[in-house]
Amino acid sequence: MTASQTVPAENPYLEGVMGPVHTELTATELRVTGRIPDYLDGRYLRNGPNPVAEVDPATYHWFTGDPMVHGVALGGGQARWYRNRWVRTPAVCAALGEPLPARIDVRAGMQSVGPNTNVIGHAGKTLALVEGGVANYELTEELDTVGTCDFDGTLAGGYTAHPHRDPVTGELHAVSYSFARGKTVQYSVIDAGGRARRTVDIEVTGSPMMHDFSLTDKYVVVYDLPVTFDSAQVLPVSMPRWLKAPARLVLSSLVGRVRVPSPVTAMVNRDSRPPGGLPYAWNHDYPARIGVMPREGEPTVRWFDVEPCYVFHPLNAYSDVSPTGQELLVLDVVRYAKVFDVDRRGPGDAPPTLDRWTINLDTGAVRTEARDDRPQEFPRINEALLGGKHRYGYTVGINGGFIGDTQEEMSTVLYKHDYATGSSTTAPLDPQLVLGEMSFVPRPGSTDEDDGILIGMGHHRGDDEGQLLILDAATCEPMAAVHLPQRVPMGFHGNWTPAQ
């Protein structure tokens, strides 16, 4: 068991259900309410920011907290263990007084922020992921840190928090960004064995924050939107004050125009001290565009203008045909009118809504439609349909907290959206539950799209405990709850990783 210092509050991203926990635990023989389906054999893993040491509430940004992965192992209808572990980045090791992992390679990416955004299993490995040119890390089955990950030396300079797995080939497709890449982002394909087999540089307007992308059976879709690099936040804390102003001018003149010279990139990668804030901000002068590129063949990108906005997470995308025979590209996304403008500590500037963009690839017209204007995030589908036409989508409705009036206590609900009927269902859950992202796991042998379960972590305010929740994906009725020995902070992304 490892404990850290108490972190002061006065910041909505450090308080209440979003506040960090301070202890690493291992617990077995976990209490279960309800029945865990027998076919669930593996681990549910969830990643999120959890500062290990004291941070400044005035400048702390939610996206820069130290990475902590929580996990629950299930099998035979039982909850076998719960673990939570900080990923041992240089900053975490320094705060805990521990030696560095054996494998720390600066070529894997920057060390100033940890892999705090997502966690997946691929090619027999557990990977903690982040974006923006920051190093990703490999973990053990028990969530201990192995070291940095560069896919066996085939992909340097960082990866992404949101790869998409092709449901047919098992390959991971990704779009990665970094201030060091100049006016490009990188599309990559990691094969089923865990090595990069293809990379393509895609030219964009400048240096955008491209948190996620969409993948269809035919196209890679990139969102070149007006959140861009802010050089003031990325320079090492150790740099002398007299050098910072000219260095900022140099970076500003380079970033978004040409690749940053390797000595500058190496200097930034080596520095393990956290930045003063997130080095990306809303840019009123940056155009908003959607890029569409064929997955195979000549990497030619077509660009389509949209109204200024930001998308962290698409729900899914697929190709369709209009009644007159024209090719359509359908994009279901969670859309923010603006982020990182007034609120520089998180995405609290505008409520996220569920929208649909339909691009006519023959005429170039883009049609936008608001599907649901209630605040919601963390969209998921049955990923066997990723890149194909889906009927159902699941999102977490969020009210209070960092959304709107920060004086109101955060509350959540679960929505199931039916795109065939245009209706939505609200899950019949205890209102004292605060949910995180819910992942879909199909029932073996299932044929219906919603035949499976939803699984994710939450916090029960009344009992002041963390829970692993399992819901029937068809009805959204609760099936089981695993009672955890401590609260799990509202974090980012989680996934079911079946046993090998």
Secondary structure, 3 states (H helix, E strand, C coil): CCECCCCCCCCCCCCHHHCCCCECCEEECCCEEECCCCCCCEEEEEEEECCCCCCCCCCCCHHHCCEEEEEEEEECCEEEEEEEEECCCHHHHHHHCCCCCCECCHHHCECCCCCCCEEEEECCEEEEECCCCECEEEECCCCCEEEEECCCCCCCCCCCCCCEECCCCCCEEEEECCHHHCCEEEEEEECCCCCEEEEEEEECCCCECCCCCEECCCEEEEEECCEEECHHHCCCCCCCHHHHHHHHHHHHHHCCCCCCCHHHHHHHHHCCCCCCCCCEEECCCCCCEEEEEECCCCCCCEEEECCCCEEEEEEEEEEEECCCCCEEEEEEEEEECCCCCCCCCCCCCCCCEEEEEEEECCCCCEEEEEEECCCEEEEECCHHHCCCCCCEEEEEEEEECCECCCCCCCEEEEEEEECCCCEEEECCCCCCEEECCCEEEECCCCCCCCCEEEEEEEEECCCCEEEEEEEECCCCCEEEEEECCCCCCCCCCEEEEECC
